Every structure is written in structure tokens, then in C-alpha cells.
Amino acid sequence: MTDVGKLILRLAVAILLGFHGVSKLRRGIAWMAGPLQAHHLPTLLSYGVFVAEVIAPLLLIIGFLTRPAAVVIAFELSMALYLVVGAKTFEINPQTGAPGGELQFLYIFAALSIAFLGSGRFALSKGKGRWD
């Protein structure tokens, strides 16, 4: 049963984050240059968004290099908190009672859970690889 739980967690994170990746495929990643430049970061990092929201979710779905993919996702969402949500990260929305960075925190903690749990046996690697 534990392996079923790992599969559900992997698929939930990958599919939901994958919608954001589809948006990046359609619109491109050039719009990310603005927030990066505003924080004096190289615009080359915008390709990290593509990796984290397109490639890493695909790796989670198939269960290959699961742990590194999950770490990439957690890092990218941490950067999103800093670059996009910013000062509103912990600001409570009076309508929902939730902090501004609620969604990012959920992805970060789910991705970290995957990184620590591994892929399980319902994966391409069957959970036997060092990085799965």
C-alpha cells in the first residue's frame, strides 16, 4: 500500500505542476526575464523554470530520477516564493485565511516528501535506483 501512496503523490504533483509547464510551452519563458533581472539574477535561470515545470514532472510520472526531479521542483517553487510572491508569502488573505504562498508551500513540501520517500515500485526504476 505504501507504494500506491507514493505513486498517487508523484502523479498529483507532476500532473498539477504539469499544467504550469504547458503554459510555459505555449507562452515561452521570456516573461521570466523581468522578475529575474529585478532581483539581479541572470536571465539564463529562466530555463530552470522550464526544467522544473516540464521535464521534472515527466520524470515523476514515469518514476525515473525521482528524487533529483523532486528536489528541482522544490527549489524552483522556493525561488517562485522569493521572486513572484515575495512580501505576500506570509501575508494572510482575509477572504481565505491562507498565506499568499500557500500553493507554493504545498508543492514544496509535497516535492520534499517525494525526495525523501523515493518513487516506490510503481515506477520505471521500480524504486531500485540510487536516485529513485
Buried (B, 14 or more C-beta within 10 A) or exposed (E): EEBEEBBEBBBEBBEBBBEBBEEBEEEEBEEBBEBBEEEEBEBEBBEBBBBBBBBBBEBBBBBBBBBBBBBBBBBBBBBBBBBBBBEEBEEEEEEEEEBBBBBBBEBBEBBBBBBEBBBBBBBBBEBEBEBB
